[in-house]
Amino acid sequence: MSDEGEPIWRSDIDSLAFRPSGHMGICVMHRRAFRTLLGCMPSSQQCIDFYLIHRDSFEAAARAKLAARSIRETDNFHLTSRDVRRRLKNSVASDDAVG
């Protein structure tokens, strides 16, 4: 696996994978979850690009899932489109409050 936070595309499971900050396991999100967020079937590169643009929301979603579940620091886990959408909405709300 690459450096913490840097995404890779896992063709074997058709998913984006990254290591959340402070976690030793891998977090994955399937292409179909990206389809739900983007409204179309994205390419692997489009999934990576979306992750990079919204990295803070993905990190926040991963932290929230780790806090809500009994996930050990070395366990792998997955995010759903709902996990990420919640954090995207929080990010937009925070930006609106600042502006």
N, C-alpha and C positions, 0 to 999 in steps of 0.2 A: 504494500500500500504506500502511496505517496505521503508527502508531508501532511501534517495536521491541517485540515480544512481544504486541501487541494483535491479537487474532484477527479475521479477517473470513471470511464465508462466500462461497465462489466457486461460484455456481450453475452456471456454465458447465462446471465440472469436478466438481461435486458433492463439494466438498472444503472443509475448513477450511484457511486459510492464515495464517501468522504469520511474522514476521521474528525469528529467534533472536538473542539477545544477542550482539553482537560480529560478526554476520554480515550481509553486505549483500544476500544472496540471500533467496529466499522458501522456506519449508518448508511442505509441504502434507501433509494426511492425509485420505484418502478416507472418505466416509461408511461404506463397507463395513468399513473397519478399525475404526471406532467401533462398528459392529454386532458385530464379534467381541469387543470389550472389554465392551460393555454387554449383550450377549445378546438384543438386539432391534434392529429397524431404527429408529434415532433420527431425530428431526427435526433440522434444521440448528441450531435453538436448543439442543437437548439436546447436540449435539456441542460447541457453543461453551461451554455451561455446564460440561460435563465437562472441557474444556480449562482453563477458568478455575479450577476446583477443584483440578486437578492440574497447574497450569502448571509447577511446578518439575520434575515428572517429564517433561513434554514438552520443556522446555529441556535437561534432562540427556540425554534420548534424542537430541535434535538435536546436542548437543555430542559425544556418543559417536559418532554417525554421521559427523560432520565429521572427527573424529580418526581414525576407522577407514578412511575412504575418501579418495581424492584429489579432494576437492571444493574448488574455488577459492572465495575469499571472496565472489564475486559470483554463483556458481552457485545455481540453484534445485535443490531435492531433495525427496524425500518420505520420510515415516516410515511404517512398517508397524505393525500392532497388536503384533507381537513386539517391535519397538524400544521401544514405550511400556510394554508389559507388564513387560519386564525392569526398567525404571526404577521402575515402580509397586511391584514386589516389593522392590527395593532401598530404596525410601522407607519401606515398611512395616517392613522389617527394621531400618532405622535408628531408626524410632520405637519399636520394641519394645526395642531396646538402651538407649535413653534412659530409657524408662519402667520 
